[in-house]
Amino acid sequence: MTILSFAAARASEVTVTETGSTLIFPLFEAWTAAYAKIDPDLHMTISASGSGAGIAQALAKNVHVGASDAYISDNQAMANPHLLNIPLVISAQTVQTNLPELRGRSLRLNGPVLAGIYSGTVREWDASPLVGLNPGIPLPHHIIVPIRRADSSGDTFIFTQFLTFSTPAWENSVGYGTMVKWPETAGSLTAAGNRGMLQVLAHTPYAVGYLGISFEDDADKAGLITAMLANQEGKFLLPTPATISAAAARLTPRTPPDERMSLVFAPGPDSYPLINYEYALVSEQQQNPRVAEAISSFLLWCISPYGGSAASFLTPVHFIALPTPIHARTELQIIKIQ
């Protein structure tokens, strides 16, 4: 190959940068490895920095793609009309506990009790609100160690939405966001990222924390207990493809054209209460047509049932594909990228 022809070949190469959600990061790792075989000229750099960083970096145009479990706020959307919130898949969040005496058994939790734990009013595992949810379960007489995220996190956004939507006292005092002013609770711990949350939970007996479902298999290996959560109907459910799909079926039809919407605490007896869209935050206007084409092609492949949304990609992380109407709406957003 001559120097001239080598230069011509290299001219088609493009680099796309991504950062953000630690929940979707395991899927992004699988996607980028597979897509490199489809478009070898596309070089993607990805990092798990948290949804808050993904939003901030996308707003500042420091990256091409900001990954986030949370959608941008109304004020951010008004100030940045160029920024698209593009759902790629539907994920879920789990609540994990480290209760050595209960391994192999199930545990029931609801929004008001979790709000009590994180506000410090429910302090012991055998406190009456927990006993009432778990009759016949020998709950240990130990202080509860609540763990929360230290970074700006979409997982915090989802979890605090659940507390807000289910518990008026939490709504009136704390509310929800990627970062909130947590109540002062003695003995509480913090962790950075989902991987950090998993590690702190695994090494802290009698702890409770919220963890993205893409880390559920690791939580099982660590001996943690995935709690059954009460939905709007008061039914206690685990996150499964069926319960995640049931919740999505209830709320995705309400999704607006810009697709900024919470899927948390969906109605219906079979709806798991902690599900969400995983977003790619992308500017409509890119620096050149080749970058825009590369991003669009990659994102269209990500949502395709014959590409990144095939079961071989989604099943290992326990995500589900976008329902058909949302897939079509997401395609309309992706083709805006220029």
TORRODO-962404 format. One record per residue: residue in three letters; residue number from 1; y, z, x of N, C-alpha, C in turn. Coordinates in steps of 0.02 Angstrom, whole numbers, plus 50000, padded with zeros to 5 digits. Layout:
BEGIN
   type   seq   n.north    n.up   n.east   ca.north   ca.up   ca.east   c.north    c.up   c.east
    Ala   NUM         Y       Z        X          Y       Z         X         Y       Z        X
...
end
This chain:
BEGIN
   type   seq   n.north    n.up   n.east   ca.north   ca.up   ca.east   c.north    c.up   c.east
    Met     1     49940   50000    50043      50000   50000     50000     50062   50000    50044
    Thr     2     50108   49955    50030      50170   49953     50068     50215   50010    50048
    Ile     3     50265   50024    50090      50313   50077     50074     50348   50061    50009
    Leu     4     50364   49997    49998      50399   49978     49937     50356   49990    49875
    Ser     5     50292   49968    49878      50249   49977     49819     50233   50051    49807
    Phe     6     50226   50091    49860      50216   50163     49853     50275   50196    49818
    Ala     7     50336   50176    49837      50396   50202     49806     50399   50183    49733
    Ala     8     50377   50122    49717      50378   50101     49647     50329   50142    49606
    Ala     9     50270   50156    49636      50221   50196     49601     50246   50267    49589
    Arg    10     50278   50296    49640      50303   50364     49634     50361   50370    49585
    Ala    11     50396   50315    49573      50455   50317     49529     50436   50335    49458
    Ser    12     50373   50324    49439      50352   50339     49370     50334   50412    49360
    Glu    13     50329   50450    49415      50310   50519     49409     50367   50561    49381
    Val    14     50348   50614    49344      50399   50657     49313     50373   50729    49313
    Thr    15     50418   50776    49321      50401   50847     49319     50431   50878    49256
    Val    16     50390   50916    49220      50412   50952     49160     50399   51026    49172
    Thr    17     50450   51067    49160      50444   51139     49171     50437   51177    49105
    Glu    18     50395   51229    49106      50383   51270     49047     50380   51343    49067
    Thr    19     50407   51387    49026      50399   51459     49036     50403   51494    48969
    Gly    20     50376   51556    48967      50382   51595     48905     50320   51633    48886
    Ser    21     50301   51628    48824      50250   51669     48792     50189   51682    48834
    Thr    22     50171   51746    48841      50108   51762     48875     50049   51756    48828
    Leu    23     50062   51754    48762      50009   51747     48713     49979   51677    48716
    Ile    24     50022   51626    48719      49998   51557     48720     49982   51533    48791
    Phe    25     49999   51572    48842      49990   51548     48910     49918   51528    48927
    Pro    26     49867   51566    48906      49799   51543     48921     49784   51474    48893
    Leu    27     49813   51458    48834      49803   51392     48805     49842   51340    48844
    Phe    28     49903   51356    48865      49942   51309     48906     49906   51294    48971
    Glu    29     49873   51343    49000      49835   51330     49061     49780   51278    49048
    Ala    30     49744   51286    48993      49691   51239     48976     49720   51170    48959
    Trp    31     49775   51170    48922      49806   51106     48904     49829   51067    48965
    Thr    32     49865   51099    49009      49893   51063     49066     49839   51037    49112
    Ala    33     49785   51075    49120      49730   51052     49162     49697   50991    49132
    Ala    34     49688   50991    49066      49656   50933     49033     49703   50873    49031
    Tyr    35     49766   50885    49020      49813   50829     49011     49828   50795    49078
    Ala    36     49818   50830    49133      49829   50800     49199     49782   50741    49209
    Lys    37     49725   50741    49175      49678   50684     49180     49701   50626    49136
    Ile    38     49741   50640    49085      49765   50588     49041     49826   50554    49069
    Asp    39     49872   50594    49095      49934   50568     49125     49943   50599    49194
    Pro    40     49912   50571    49245      49917   50600     49312     49988   50599    49340
    Asp    41     50032   50558    49311      50101   50555     49336     50145   50611    49309
    Leu    42     50119   50648    49260      50156   50705     49233     50135   50768    49270
    His    43     50183   50800    49301      50171   50863     49336     50205   50919    49297
    Met    44     50164   50965    49269      50191   51020     49230     50186   51084    49270
    Thr    45     50241   51120    49272      50242   51187     49301     50249   51237    49244
    Ile    46     50203   51284    49240      50202   51331     49184     50202   51402    49211
    Ser    47     50230   51448    49171      50231   51518     49192     50233   51563    49131
    Ala    48     50202   51621    49137      50200   51671     49083     50254   51723    49096
    Ser    49     50312   51714    49066      50368   51759     49078     50387   51800    49016
    Gly    50     50354   51787    48960      50371   51821     48898     50414   51777    48853
    Ser    51     50406   51785    48788      50442   51742     48740     50518   51748    48747
    Gly    52     50541   51809    48761      50614   51818     48768     50641   51774    48824
    Ala    53     50605   51772    48880      50626   51729     48936     50619   51656    48917
    Gly    54     50567   51639    48879      50559   51570     48857     50618   51547    48815
    Ile    55     50639   51590    48769      50697   51574     48727     50760   51568    48770
    Ala    56     50772   51618    48813      50833   51618     48853     50836   51558    48900
    Gln    57     50780   51541    48931      50780   51485     48978     50788   51418    48942
    Ala    58     50760   51412    48882      50769   51351     48842     50841   51344    48819
    Leu    59     50871   51400    48797      50941   51398     48775     50987   51379    48833
    Ala    60     50971   51403    48892      51013   51388     48951     50997   51320    48981
    Lys    61     50947   51286    48954      50924   51220     48979     50900   51224    49051
    Asn    62     50871   51282    49069      50843   51290     49136     50771   51266    49140
    Val    63     50739   51257    49082      50672   51230     49079     50670   51177    49024
    His    64     50620   51133    49028      50613   51083     48976     50581   51111    48913
    Val    65     50534   51158    48921      50498   51187     48865     50498   51263    48871
    Gly    66     50524   51296    48820      50519   51368     48816     50465   51385    48765
    Ala    67     50414   51422    48786      50360   51441     48740     50375   51509    48711
    Ser    68     50366   51515    48645      50385   51578     48613     50343   51590    48551
    Asp    69     50325   51654    48540      50293   51675     48478     50346   51686    48424
    Ala    70     50408   51691    48444      50463   51704     48398     50508   51642    48392
    Tyr    71     50534   51631    48334      50583   51577     48324     50652   51603    48343
    Ile    72     50698   51557    48358      50766   51579     48375     50802   51602    48311
    Ser    73     50851   51645    48320      50888   51675     48264     50933   51623    48231
    Asp    74     50957   51641    48173      51004   51596     48137     51066   51583    48180
    Asn    75     51093   51635    48211      51153   51626     48252     51138   51581    48312
    Gln    76     51081   51590    48344      51063   51547     48400     51053   51475    48378
    Ala    77     51023   51466    48319      51012   51399     48294     51078   51364    48278
    Met    78     51125   51401    48249      51191   51371     48233     51229   51353    48296
    Ala    79     51223   51394    48348      51259   51381     48411     51224   51329    48454
    Asn    80     51160   51315    48439      51122   51268     48480     51083   51219    48435
    Pro    81     51119   51177    48398      51085   51133     48351     51039   51082    48385
    His    82     51047   51074    48450      51004   51027     48488     50935   51055    48501
    Leu    83     50925   51121    48493      50862   51152     48513     50812   51151    48454
    Leu    84     50757   51118    48465      50704   51113     48415     50655   51171    48422
    Asn    85     50634   51199    48365      50581   51249     48362     50519   51214    48337
    Ile    86     50473   51199    48382      50417   51155     48365     50351   51195    48365
    Pro    87     50323   51210    48306      50258   51244     48305     50203   51199    48334
    Leu    88     50161   51229    48376      50106   51192     48407     50038   51213    48379
    Val    89     50031   51277    48365      49969   51306     48338     49988   51369    48300
    Ile    90     49938   51398    48268      49947   51463     48235     49903   51514    48271
    Ser    91     49934   51569    48289      49898   51622     48325     49901   51687    48285
    Ala    92     49875   51739    48315      49876   51804     48281     49884   51858    48334
    Gln    93     49897   51917    48309      49903   51975     48353     49854   52028    48331
    Thr    94     49828   52066    48379      49783   52121     48364     49816   52187    48380
    Val    95     49791   52240    48349      49809   52308     48369     49746   52338    48399
    Gln    96     49752   52360    48461      49695   52385     48500     49702   52460    48512
    Thr    97     49646   52494    48512      49645   52566     48527     49592   52580    48580
    Asn    98     49605   52631    48620      49558   52654     48670     49533   52723    48649
    Leu    99     49480   52723    48610      49452   52785     48583     49379   52789    48606
    Pro   100     49365   52822    48662      49298   52823     48690     49245   52846    48640
    Glu   101     49262   52895    48598      49212   52922     48551     49194   52873    48495
    Leu   102     49237   52824    48483      49227   52780     48426     49202   52710    48445
    Arg   103     49187   52699    48508      49166   52632     48529     49105   52610    48489
    Gly   104     49109   52549    48463      49055   52524     48421     49068   52536    48347
    Arg   105     49123   52571    48330      49140   52584     48260     49207   52551    48245
    Ser   106     49222   52545    48182      49285   52515     48161     49337   52569    48147
    Leu   107     49400   52549    48149      49455   52595     48135     49505   52559    48091
    Arg   108     49531   52594    48041      49579   52565     47995     49650   52591    48010
    Leu   109     49697   52545    48010      49767   52563     48019     49809   52522    47970
    Asn   110     49868   52548    47954      49915   52509     47913     49985   52514    47942
    Gly   111     50031   52477    47913      50099   52476     47939     50133   52544    47939
    Pro   112     50132   52582    47884      50165   52647     47884     50137   52696    47936
    Val   113     50071   52696    47947      50042   52741     47997     50062   52719    48067
    Leu   114     50060   52653    48080      50081   52629     48145     50155   52643    48157
    Ala   115     50196   52637    48105      50267   52654     48111     50274   52728    48128
    Gly   116     50232   52770    48096      50234   52841     48111     50213   52856    48183
    Ile   117     50163   52821    48208      50141   52830     48277     50197   52811    48325
    Tyr   118     50228   52753    48313      50279   52729     48359     50347   52764    48351
    Ser   119     50355   52801    48297      50416   52841     48289     50405   52914    48306
    Gly   120     50342   52933    48320      50328   53001     48342     50313   53050    48286
    Thr   121     50307   53027    48224      50292   53074     48170     50217   53082    48158
    Val   122     50178   53034    48182      50105   53041     48181     50084   53047    48254
    Arg   123     50061   53106    48274      50054   53121     48345     49982   53126    48369
    Glu   124     49934   53143    48324      49865   53153     48345     49819   53107    48306
    Trp   125     49763   53088    48339      49717   53041     48308     49684   53069    48245
    Asp   126     49680   53135    48240      49651   53165     48179     49704   53191    48132
    Ala   127     49766   53164    48138      49819   53182     48091     49799   53157    48021
    Ser   128     49824   53191    47970      49802   53178     47901     49812   53105    47879
    Pro   129     49867   53070    47898      49873   53000     47876     49817   52956    47903
    Leu   130     49794   52970    47965      49740   52931     47994     49673   52950    47964
    Val   131     49662   53014    47951      49601   53036     47918     49596   53005    47848
    Gly   132     49653   53001    47814      49653   52972     47747     49633   52899    47747
    Leu   133     49650   52862    47800      49631   52792     47805     49559   52782    47828
    Asn   134     49531   52834    47860      49466   52827     47891     49418   52883    47870
    Pro   135     49403   52889    47805      49359   52943     47783     49290   52937    47814
    Gly   136     49264   52993    47836      49197   52994     47865     49193   52974    47938
    Ile   137     49250   52954    47967      49251   52935     48038     49272   52997    48078
    Pro   138     49233   53017    48128      49251   53077     48167     49306   53063    48217
    Leu   139     49368   53066    48194      49425   53051     48237     49436   53106    48287
    Pro   140     49450   53090    48349      49457   53142     48401     49523   53180    48394
    His   141     49521   53242    48414      49581   53283     48414     49617   53275    48481
    His   142     49652   53218    48488      49688   53202     48549     49756   53173    48531
    Ile   143     49804   53185    48575      49870   53155     48567     49866   53079    48572
    Ile   144     49900   53044    48528      49903   52971     48529     49953   52949    48583
    Val   145     49934   52898    48622      49978   52869     48672     49999   52800    48648
    Pro   146     50058   52793    48618      50080   52726     48597     50106   52685    48656
    Ile   147     50086   52623    48660      50108   52578     48713     50147   52521    48683
    Arg   148     50203   52506    48712      50245   52450     48689     50264   52406    48747
    Arg   149     50287   52346    48731      50306   52300     48783     50374   52318    48812
    Ala   150     50380   52313    48879      50443   52327     48913     50487   52266    48917
    Asp   151     50456   52206    48915      50493   52143     48921     50514   52118    48853
    Ser   152     50558   52069    48852      50579   52037     48790     50521   51994    48766
    Ser   153     50491   52013    48710      50424   51989     48694     50418   51964    48622
    Gly   154     50386   51906    48615      50370   51882     48548     50319   51925    48515
    Asp   155     50275   51956    48554      50227   52003     48525     50263   52063    48494
    Thr   156     50316   52087    48527      50356   52140     48497     50389   52116    48433
    Phe   157     50413   52054    48434      50444   52024     48374     50395   52024    48316
    Ile   158     50333   52003    48328      50283   52000     48275     50264   52070    48251
    Phe   159     50250   52114    48298      50229   52182     48281     50283   52219    48242
    Thr   160     50345   52215    48265      50398   52251     48231     50416   52218    48164
    Gln   161     50403   52153    48157      50410   52123     48090     50360   52153    48042
    Phe   162     50298   52162    48065      50247   52192     48023     50268   52263    48002
    Leu   163     50294   52302    48049      50317   52369     48031     50376   52366    47984
    Thr   164     50420   52319    47995      50480   52311     47952     50461   52291    47882
    Phe   165     50416   52241    47875      50398   52214     47810     50354   52262    47770
    Ser   166     50319   52307    47805      50273   52352     47771     50300   52423    47761
    Thr   167     50353   52440    47797      50375   52510     47799     50451   52515    47793
    Pro   168     50478   52532    47734      50550   52535     47726     50585   52579    47776
    Ala   169     50555   52635    47794      50588   52681     47842     50598   52647    47909
    Trp   170     50550   52606    47931      50558   52569     47994     50611   52515    47987
    Glu   171     50611   52482    47931      50661   52429     47919     50731   52457    47921
    Asn   172     50740   52517    47894      50806   52547     47891     50829   52580    47955
    Ser   173     50782   52590    48002      50801   52626     48064     50794   52584    48127
    Val   174     50742   52544    48132      50728   52507     48193     50734   52431    48183
    Gly   175     50699   52405    48133      50700   52333     48121     50655   52296    48169
    Tyr   176     50669   52231    48177      50625   52190     48219     50665   52147    48267
    Gly   177     50631   52124    48320      50661   52080     48369     50616   52074    48429
    Thr   178     50633   52030    48475      50595   52025     48537     50605   52087    48580
    Met   179     50662   52122    48570      50674   52188     48598     50706   52230    48543
    Val   180     50685   52292    48536      50716   52337     48487     50730   52404    48521
    Lys   181     50771   52443    48489      50783   52512     48513     50728   52556    48485
    Trp   182     50676   52565    48526      50619   52604     48503     50637   52678    48495
    Pro   183     50608   52711    48446      50618   52784     48440     50592   52820    48503
    Glu   184     50624   52873    48521      50600   52913     48577     50536   52949    48556
    Thr   185     50481   52932    48590      50417   52961     48574     50385   52990    48637
    Ala   186     50373   53054    48638      50345   53087     48697     50278   53057    48716
    Gly   187     50270   53042    48779      50206   53017     48804     50195   52943    48797
    Ser   188     50243   52906    48767      50234   52834     48759     50238   52799    48826
    Leu   189     50205   52741    48831      50204   52702     48892     50228   52631    48877
    Thr   190     50244   52595    48931      50266   52526     48923     50222   52481    48966
    Ala   191     50222   52416    48949      50183   52367     48987     50221   52301    48984
    Ala   192     50212   52260    49035      50244   52194     49038     50192   52140    49026
    Gly   193     50204   52098    48976      50158   52043     48962     50094   52066    48928
    Asn   194     50058   52019    48900      49994   52036     48868     49943   52060    48919
    Arg   195     49942   52029    48977      49896   52051     49029     49911   52124    49049
    Gly   196     49975   52140    49055      49994   52209     49071     49976   52257    49015
    Met   197     49986   52236    48953      49967   52278     48896     49892   52292    48897
    Leu   198     49853   52241    48910      49780   52250     48913     49761   52300    48967
    Gln   199     49791   52294    49025      49774   52338     49081     49793   52411    49066
    Val   200     49852   52421    49038      49873   52490     49023     49828   52520    48969
    Leu   201     49813   52481    48917      49768   52505     48865     49700   52524    48893
    Ala   202     49673   52480    48935      49606   52491     48961     49601   52553    49005
    His   203     49657   52571    49036      49657   52629     49082     49687   52692    49051
    Thr   204     49701   52691    48986      49733   52748     48954     49693   52770    48893
    Pro   205     49648   52818    48900      49612   52843     48842     49660   52869    48789
    Tyr   206     49641   52856    48725      49678   52878     48666     49744   52840    48656
    Ala   207     49748   52781    48686      49808   52739     48679     49799   52691    48621
    Val   208     49856   52666    48598      49859   52612     48548     49913   52563    48570
    Gly   209     49900   52499    48559      49949   52449     48577     49936   52384    48541
    Tyr   210     49984   52338    48545      49978   52273     48511     49967   52219    48563
    Leu   211     49920   52174    48549      49896   52127     48599     49884   52059    48566
    Gly   212     49907   52006    48599      49895   51939     48574     49821   51924    48569
    Ile   213     49802   51886    48518      49731   51875     48505     49698   51834    48559
    Ser   214     49736   51798    48600      49706   51760     48654     49675   51805    48707
    Phe   215     49690   51870    48703      49661   51919     48750     49609   51964    48717
    Glu   216     49588   51946    48657      49541   51988     48620     49473   51994    48655
    Asp   217     49448   51939    48683      49384   51942     48717     49388   51990    48777
    Asp   218     49443   51988    48813      49452   52034     48869     49456   52106    48845
    Ala   219     49488   52116    48787      49491   52184     48758     49422   52209    48740
    Asp   220     49381   52166    48712      49312   52185     48695     49274   52206    48758
    Lys   221     49282   52167    48811      49247   52182     48874     49270   52249    48903
    Ala   222     49333   52266    48889      49360   52329     48915     49341   52389    48871
    Gly   223     49305   52377    48817      49283   52431     48773     49336   52453    48723
    Leu   224     49388   52413    48713      49439   52430     48664     49415   52414    48594
    Ile   225     49447   52446    48545      49429   52435     48474     49485   52396    48440
    Thr   226     49466   52339    48412      49514   52301     48372     49518   52332    48303
    Ala   227     49577   52356    48285      49585   52390     48221     49585   52342    48163
    Met   228     49558   52365    48107      49565   52330     48044     49633   52349    48015
    Leu   229     49672   52299    47996      49741   52311     47972     49746   52298    47898
    Ala   230     49785   52340    47864      49796   52333     47792     49847   52277    47780
    Asn   231     49829   52232    47734      49876   52179     47714     49915   52200    47652
    Gln   232     49952   52154    47624      49994   52170     47566     49954   52198    47508
    Glu   233     49892   52174    47500      49850   52197     47445     49815   52263    47460
    Gly   234     49826   52290    47521      49794   52352     47540     49723   52343    47564
    Lys   235     49703   52281    47577      49636   52267     47602     49637   52267    47678
    Phe   236     49588   52300    47709      49585   52306     47782     49544   52248    47811
    Leu   237     49576   52211    47856      49544   52151     47883     49549   52147    47958
    Leu   238     49500   52114    47989      49503   52094     48059     49529   52023    48064
    Pro   239     49557   52005    48122      49580   51936     48130     49520   51890    48143
    Thr   240     49506   51846    48097      49452   51797     48104     49481   51729    48085
    Pro   241     49446   51675    48101      49471   51610     48079     49484   51607    48004
    Ala   242     49440   51640    47965      49448   51639     47892     49509   51678    47869
    Thr   243     49520   51739    47897      49576   51779     47874     49643   51752    47901
    Ile   244     49642   51723    47960      49703   51691     47986     49720   51630    47945
    Ser   245     49670   51590    47929      49680   51529     47889     49704   51547    47818
    Ala   246     49677   51601    47791      49698   51622     47723     49772   51641    47722
    Ala   247     49794   51677    47773      49865   51695     47777     49908   51634    47787
    Ala   248     49886   51589    47830      49925   51527     47842     49931   51486    47778
    Ala   249     49878   51483    47739      49879   51443     47677     49930   51471    47628
    Arg   250     49941   51537    47630      49989   51568     47584     50061   51555    47603
    Leu   251     50076   51554    47668      50147   51551     47688     50170   51484    47718
    Thr   252     50125   51446    47749      50149   51384     47781     50181   51336    47732
    Pro   253     50161   51334    47667      50196   51288     47621     50270   51304    47613
    Arg   254     50291   51364    47632      50362   51382     47626     50402   51363    47688
    Thr   255     50369   51336    47738      50402   51321     47802     50458   51270    47793
    Pro   256     50520   51286    47815      50577   51240     47807     50572   51182    47857
    Pro   257     50615   51132    47850      50613   51074     47896     50620   51093    47969
    Asp   258     50661   51145    47985      50669   51163     48056     50612   51208    48080
    Glu   259     50567   51228    48034      50505   51264     48049     50516   51333    48079
    Arg   260     50575   51361    48071      50586   51431     48092     50566   51476    48034
    Met   261     50509   51509    48041      50485   51550     47986     50434   51601    48009
    Ser   262     50437   51660    47979      50387   51711     47993     50326   51701    47949
    Leu   263     50267   51710    47978      50204   51708     47941     50174   51779    47935
    Val   264     50212   51829    47954      50188   51898     47955     50183   51927    47884
    Phe   265     50130   51966    47872      50120   52004     47811     50118   51958    47749
    Ala   266     50077   51906    47755      50070   51858     47700     50036   51891    47640
    Pro   267     50052   51869    47579      50017   51894     47520     49945   51868    47518
    Gly   268     49906   51897    47472      49838   51873     47463     49787   51923    47490
    Pro   269     49732   51932    47453      49682   51983     47472     49645   51966    47537
    Asp   270     49643   51903    47556      49605   51884     47616     49649   51866    47675
    Ser   271     49713   51884    47672      49762   51866     47723     49768   51920    47777
    Tyr   272     49751   51902    47839      49763   51948     47894     49839   51953    47904
    Pro   273     49867   52013    47914      49940   52020     47910     49980   52001    47973
    Leu   274     49947   51991    48030      49985   51978     48092     49968   51909    48119
    Ile   275     49999   51857    48090      49990   51790     48116     50059   51759    48127
    Asn   276     50061   51706    48166      50126   51675     48182     50117   51604    48209
    Tyr   277     50172   51566    48206      50175   51502     48241     50186   51516    48315
    Glu   278     50155   51474    48357      50172   51472     48428     50218   51413    48439
    Tyr   279     50280   51427    48462      50332   51375     48466     50341   51347    48536
    Ala   280     50356   51282    48537      50386   51251     48596     50459   51240    48580
    Leu   281     50503   51270    48619      50575   51262     48610     50599   51207    48657
    Val   282     50622   51152    48628      50638   51092     48668     50704   51063    48644
    Ser   283     50745   51043    48690      50808   51009     48672     50795   50938    48650
    Glu   284     50830   50916    48598      50824   50847     48575     50844   50798    48630
    Gln   285     50895   50816    48668      50923   50770     48719     50897   50789    48788
    Gln   286     50859   50744    48819      50832   50756     48885     50871   50716    48937
    Gln   287     50860   50733    49001      50900   50704     49055     50888   50630    49065
    Asn   288     50828   50606    49048      50815   50534     49052     50758   50516    49005
    Pro   289     50751   50452    48988      50700   50431     48940     50629   50447    48962
    Arg   290     50615   50444    49027      50547   50457     49051     50528   50530    49038
    Val   291     50574   50576    49050      50561   50647     49036     50549   50657    48961
    Ala   292     50592   50627    48919      50585   50633     48847     50518   50606    48824
    Glu   293     50499   50548    48850      50435   50517     48832     50377   50561    48853
    Ala   294     50381   50590    48913      50327   50632     48938     50318   50694    48896
    Ile   295     50374   50727    48878      50371   50787     48837     50342   50770    48768
    Ser   296     50368   50717    48738      50345   50698     48671     50271   50682    48670
    Ser   297     50249   50643    48719      50178   50624     48722     50134   50686    48731
    Phe   298     50156   50731    48775      50116   50792     48786     50112   50834    48723
    Leu   299     50168   50845    48689      50168   50888     48630     50129   50856    48573
    Leu   300     50133   50789    48565      50092   50756     48514     50018   50763    48529
    Trp   301     50001   50761    48593      49931   50772     48612     49911   50845    48597
    Cys   302     49955   50892    48610      49939   50963     48597     49921   50977    48525
    Ile   303     49955   50944    48478      49942   50958     48407     49889   50913    48377
    Ser   304     49863   50866    48416      49813   50819     48390     49745   50852    48386
    Pro   305     49708   50842    48330      49640   50869     48326     49593   50834    48376
    Tyr   306     49614   50778    48403      49574   50743     48452     49598   50758    48523
    Gly   307     49648   50802    48528      49676   50821     48593     49677   50896    48599
    Gly   308     49736   50925    48608      49744   50996     48621     49726   51042    48564
    Ser   309     49722   51016    48503      49704   51059     48446     49631   51051    48426
    Ala   310     49591   51022    48470      49519   51021     48459     49491   51091    48466
    Ala   311     49435   51102    48433      49404   51168     48434     49388   51191    48505
    Ser   312     49373   51145    48549      49356   51163     48618     49413   51198    48653
    Phe   313     49475   51185    48632      49533   51218     48660     49551   51282    48621
    Leu   314     49549   51278    48554      49575   51333     48513     49526   51390    48504
    Thr   315     49462   51375    48499      49413   51428     48486     49413   51482    48541
    Pro   316     49415   51464    48605      49414   51517     48656     49472   51566    48653
    Val   317     49529   51544    48625      49587   51589     48619     49598   51613    48548
    His   318     49552   51594    48502      49553   51618     48433     49615   51595    48394
    Phe   319     49641   51537    48412      49696   51507     48374     49668   51459    48322
    Ile   320     49710   51439    48274      49691   51387     48227     49742   51331    48231
    Ala   321     49720   51271    48212      49764   51212     48213     49815   51216    48156
    Leu   322     49869   51179    48164      49919   51175     48111     49889   51143    48048
    Pro   323     49903   51171    47989      49882   51137     47928     49914   51067    47924
    Thr   324     49882   51022    47889      49903   50951     47888     49977   50942    47871
    Pro   325     50005   50975    47820      50076   50965     47805     50121   50989    47862
    Ile   326     50103   51043    47896      50143   51068     47952     50135   51022    48012
    His   327     50076   50995    48022      50066   50947     48076     50113   50888    48067
    Ala   328     50119   50863    48006      50163   50806     47993     50237   50826    48006
    Arg   329     50255   50886    47985      50324   50908     47996     50339   50918    48070
    Thr   330     50291   50944    48106      50299   50952     48178     50306   50885    48213
    Glu   331     50268   50835    48192      50274   50768     48221     50345   50742    48212
    Leu   332     50375   50754    48153      50443   50731     48141     50492   50764    48189
    Gln   333     50480   50826    48207      50523   50860     48255     50513   50831    48325
    Ile   334     50451   50819    48344      50436   50795     48412     50468   50727    48424
    Ile   335     50467   50683    48374      50494   50616     48385     50570   50615    48389
    Lys   336     50602   50673    48377      50674   50677     48387     50692   50682    48461
    Ile   337     50645   50700    48503      50658   50710     48574     50675   50643    48607
    Gln   338     50733   50639    48638      50755   50576     48669     50779   50588    48740
end
